Amino acid sequence: MIANRLLIGHKCDGVIKAYAKLAEIPLRQAFDVFYRSILYTEIIRGISDMHCRSDGYLAEELALEMNRDTKK
């Protein structure tokens, strides 16, 4: 299922804020990280209904993705 653009926008906003808090980084940095991530692509394409998951869960997924990228 592909959610409407407004829902996706709110979800992205929540994930960015949750990730900034989790990673203890500025919002601007969290914004950059999120919009360059695979997670962002999954959310906007409606893969696995990622937009239905909580902001906190998605922030943790983003942190895991970033940890995998730094280990490469």
C-alpha positions as CSV (number, residue, x, y, z in Angstrom):
1,M,0.0,0.0,0.0
2,I,1.3,3.5,-0.8
3,A,0.2,6.1,1.7
4,N,-0.7,9.6,0.8
5,R,1.9,12.3,0.6
6,L,0.7,14.1,3.8
7,L,1.0,11.0,5.9
8,I,4.5,10.3,4.5
9,G,5.5,13.9,5.2
10,H,4.4,13.6,8.8
11,K,6.1,10.2,9.2
12,C,9.4,11.5,7.8
13,D,9.2,14.5,10.2
14,G,8.7,12.2,13.2
15,V,11.4,9.8,12.2
16,I,13.9,12.7,11.8
17,K,13.1,14.1,15.2
18,A,13.3,10.7,16.8
19,Y,16.6,9.9,15.2
20,A,18.1,13.2,16.1
21,K,17.2,12.6,19.7
22,L,18.4,8.9,19.6
23,A,21.7,9.8,17.9
24,E,22.1,13.0,19.9
25,I,22.8,15.0,16.8
26,P,21.3,18.3,15.4
27,L,18.1,18.1,13.5
28,R,19.8,19.3,10.3
29,Q,22.3,16.5,10.5
30,A,19.5,14.0,11.1
31,F,17.6,15.4,8.1
32,D,20.6,14.8,5.9
33,V,21.1,11.3,7.2
34,F,17.5,10.3,6.8
35,Y,17.0,11.6,3.2
36,R,20.1,9.8,2.0
37,S,19.1,6.5,3.6
38,I,17.6,3.3,2.3
39,L,14.9,3.6,4.9
40,Y,13.7,6.8,3.3
41,T,13.4,5.0,0.0
42,E,11.5,2.2,1.6
43,I,9.0,4.6,3.3
44,I,8.2,6.6,0.2
45,R,7.8,3.5,-2.0
46,G,5.5,1.9,0.5
47,I,7.7,-1.2,1.0
48,S,6.5,-3.4,3.8
49,D,4.2,-0.6,4.9
50,M,7.1,1.0,6.7
51,H,5.0,4.2,7.2
52,C,2.8,2.2,9.6
53,R,5.6,1.6,12.0
54,S,6.3,3.9,15.0
55,D,8.7,6.8,14.7
56,G,10.9,5.3,17.4
57,Y,11.2,2.0,15.7
58,L,12.1,3.6,12.4
59,A,14.7,5.8,14.1
60,E,16.3,2.7,15.5
61,E,16.2,1.1,12.1
62,L,17.9,4.1,10.7
63,A,20.6,3.9,13.4
64,L,21.2,0.3,12.5
65,E,21.5,1.2,8.8
66,M,24.0,3.9,9.6
67,N,26.0,1.5,11.8
68,R,26.1,-1.0,8.9
69,D,27.3,1.7,6.5
70,T,30.1,2.8,8.8
71,K,31.4,-0.8,9.1
72,K,31.8,-1.2,5.3
